[in-house]
Amino acid sequence: MFTVNKKKCVGCGKCIKDCFTNDIVMSEKKALIKNEACIKCGHCIAICPENAVSTDEYDMKDVVGYSKKDFEIDGDNLLNYMKFRRSVRKFKGKDVSEKKISRIIEAGRFSPTASNLQKVSYIVVKEGIRDLTAMALESLKKKGELILGDEHQQDPLMKRYAASWIKMHEQFQSDPKKGDRIFFNAPAVIVVTANSDIDGALASSRMELMTNALGLGCVFSGFFVRASKDNKGILDFLGVREGQHIVACMVIGYPDVAYERTVPRKSADITWK
């Protein structure tokens, strides 16, 4: 439950005004959380000037008081930071520590979710990467053969992908190390699962920013997400929870490549109303 320490509460009403679900009322000049429509977003904890609100459902050690020095980022620096990130497919043969992986997942944990449901999960694969690679490439090969064998399939991009998947499988069978075009011999993979594509994507995007901040590189493996779709073997191997599905696959390691500048992009497609 979310509760208000009446000794600390000064009755300013800030939490009441900011409560999206109208679950807080004034009672005897003190804020009272009814805990009826509460979605546990924590806005009342964040906004209270007297630090009078707390909960026994989350770890209150997560709460950090605001300071401009520790919390604010210059907008130009942030934009340059995001422009400079690159998808990395060349990794050094160096392990990624559990501490760094935990920091990356922490960035996902504090991402927004619909109705604050927080139903995003993270599966870290290290020891089983080679087995997972083989399973994914076998799945892609079969999907590729089905596409190429479908006389009604007219999409040239899908046909190109299909042929590529079959070739990737052949290369892996010939040389598992040189032929790893799924995880690129990276030391770690984080599979993000959720019951909402948006929630999982938001978490993944923030996690990638943290990955770069920790001196690591990352590439999102869309091929793996495609390989895992409707593949019981892969889903069972990962232990994907019922009601969730794979949203993203983050391939992570220390970059074995260095970039010197940002790259151009198409102009933004904007409609002003």
N, C-alpha and C positions, 0 to 999 in steps of 0.2 A: 504494500500500500504506500501511497504518497501521503505524507503527513506534514503539518505545519507546527513548528515549535512556537506555542503561544507566547512564551516569555520573550522570544526574539522578534516576533511579528509586530510591526508598527501600524498595521492596517492601511498601508499606502494604496492597496488595490491594484498594483501593477500586474500581479499574477492573474487577477480576475479579468482584467482587460485583455490580456494576451492569451488566455485559455481558449483554444479553438473550439473545444467541445462544450464550453460553458459548464464545466464540472466543478468550478470553484465559486463559492459564495462568501459574503461577509456575514459573520455571526459574532455578535457582541464585540464589534469593532476589530475583529480578527479574521484573517482568511481561513476558510474551512474547505478542505478538499473532500468532495463527496465520494470519490472513487467509484462512480457509477458509469460515467461515459468516458472516463480517463483512458487515453491511448498510450500513456506512459512516455510521452515525448520529452518530458523534462524541461519544458519551457519555464515552468514555475520555479524550478531549481536555478535555472540560468538567469532569470530576471530579478529575483528577490535581492534587494539591496542589503538585507540584513542576514543573508545566508540562513534563512529560517526553514527552508523546505528540504526534505530528505525522503528517501525511499528505502525500504528493506528488500526490494526486488532486484536492484542492481547494486554493483559495487560502488559505493560513494567515493572510493579512492580514484575513480575515473574523473572526478570533478576537479577542474583546475581553474583558479581565478584568472580573470582577464588581465593582461598587461600588454600595452601597445608594443613594447620591445619584442616580446616573445610570440605575439599572435599576428601582427600585421605584415603583409608582403607587398612590396612595391608592384604596382600593376604592370609597368613596363618590364620589370625583371621576370615577373610571372609569365607574361606573354612570350618573352624570349626563351624562357625555360621550356615552355610547351612547344614552341616552334623548333627548338633544337633537338628534341627527342627523336630518335630513329628506331625503327623496328630492327632488332639485332638478330642475326642468324649465324653469327660466328662467335663461338664461346671458347674461353680458356678451359683447360681441364682442371678447374679448381672448384672445390665444393662451396656451396652457399650455406652459411651457418643457420641453425634453427632460430637464432636471435634475429637475424635479418629477415627471414621468412615470416616470423611472428610480427615484425614491424610492418611488413607489407600487408599482412592480413588485418592488422590493426587499422590501417587506412580504409580497408573495406568495411570493417565493423562499424566505423563511425560515418558511413555514407547514408544518405537519406533513403528511406523505404516507404512504400505506400502504407498509410495508416500506422506507420511506425511498427509494422509487424516484424521486421528484422529477420525475415525468413530467407537469409542468404547463408550458404554453407561453403566451406573451403576444404578441398581434398588435396593434400600435398603428396606428390609422388616423387620418390628419389630412388629407392632400391629397385622398384618395379618398372622403371622407365623402359628398359629394353623389351620386356614382355608386353608392355602397353603399346610400344611402337609396332611390334609385330602384329598385334591384334588390330590396331588401327589401319595398317596398310593392307591387311587381308580383307578388312571390311571395305576399304576404298576400292580395292581391285574388283570385288564382287559388284559393288555399286556401279563402277565404271563399265563392266561387262554388260550389265543390264541396260545402261544408257545406250551403249553402242549397238546393242542388239535390238533396240526399240526402233522400229521403222517409222514411228510417228514422232520421234524426237528430232526436232528441226533446229534447236538452239545451238548455234555453232560454239558458243562459249562452254556450254555443258559438254559438248562432244570433245572439245579440247581438254577440259578438265578430266573427263573420263579416260582419255588416252594417256594423260599425264599420270593419273593414279595407277594405271596398270604398269606403266614404265617405272614408277617409284617402287612398286612392289617387286618388280624384277631386280632393280638395283639393290634393294635391301637384301633380297635373297642371295644375291651375288656377293655383297660385302656389307654386312650390317652396320659397320661404322661409317663408311663413306656414303652408304645409301640411305642414311637417316634423314629424310626430307620432311619429317613430321616434327621432331624435337631437336634436330640439328646437334645431337650429342650434348645437349645442355644437361647440367647436373640436377636440375629441379623443375618440376611442373606443378602449377597450382590450377586445379580445376574448380571453377566457380559454379555452384549450382544454386538454383532459387526456384520459387514458384511464380516469379514474375521476371520477364526478360528485362524490363526497365530497371528493376532493383538490382539484378545481377550485373547489368551493364554499367550502372552508376558505380557500384562497388569496384568493378574491374578497372574502370577508368582511373579512379583515385588510387588504386593499388599500383597501377603502372607508373603514376607520377612518383610514388614513394620508391618504387623499384629504382628509378633513375636517380633519385636523391641519395640512395644508398650506394651509388657507384656500380649498380648492376645494369644489365640490359634485358630487354624483354621483347618477345614477339607473340602476338595473339595467333594461335593455330586454329584457323577456321576449318582447315581440312580435318583436324581431329574432331571438332564439334560435328562436322558432317559424318565422319566415320562412326561416331558414337550413337547417332540417331537410330533408334529402333534396334540397337545392337545389345542384346541381353548380356552377352559375354563381357563386353566392356563395362556396362552399367553395374553388373554384379562384381566385377573386379574392383571397381572404384567404390562400391557400396553407396551408390546414389540413393538418397532417401526417398521414400514414397511421397508423391506429391511434388517433388522437385525434379528439375531437368537441368542438363548442362547448358549454361549460358555462354561461358567463355573458358578458354584454355590458355593459360599464361605460361609461356616457356621462358625460364629465367636462368641467368648465369652471368659470369663476368665477361664483358665484351672482349673479343680478340680483334677489335677493329676500333679506330678512332676517327671521329669526324671533325671537320674544321669550321663548318659553317651551317647555316640553315638552308632549306631548299624552297623553291617557289611553289605556289599552289594556284589553282583556279581562283578567280574572284568569287567572293561570296554571292550566292543567289538569294537576294533579299527582296521581299515585297513589303513596302511600307503602306500602311493603311491609316 
